[in-house]
Amino acid sequence: GVGRLITELDWQSAEFAVVVGDPWQSRGLGKHLVEMMIQYAKERGIVEIHGDVLTANDPMLRLCEQLHFSVDETEIPDVVHVSIRLE
């Protein structure tokens, strides 16, 4: 699995992304990676992380819901925007 966190220039927000290989899905690796990124962002004073998720990606959407991310529609069909405030 791979987790990526890219900060904006002002260091107030960051975009996150997670990829977990098929053989390793449903084992908690994605959740662990997102939790690590949340902790990393908090330690650096980042106040929000966000990302885009395909509406067909039910496991990621369930994970975001479990971690209390907000989910908002986008102008792009089949894509939602997820975000969480860290303050």
Stockholm file with secondary structure:
# STOCKHOLM 1.0

chainA/1-87         GVGRLITELDWQSAEFAVVVGDPWQSRGLGKHLVEMMIQYAKERGIVEIHGDVLTANDPMLRLCEQLHFSVDETEIPDVVHVSIRLE
#=GR chainA/1-87 SS CEEEEEECTTSSEEEEEEECCGGGTTSSHHHHHHHHHHHHHHHTTCCEEEEEEETTCHHHHHHHHHTTCEEEECSSTTEEEEEEECC
#=GC SS_cons        CEEEEEECTTSSEEEEEEECCGGGTTSSHHHHHHHHHHHHHHHTTCCEEEEEEETTCHHHHHHHHHTTCEEEECSSTTEEEEEEECC
//
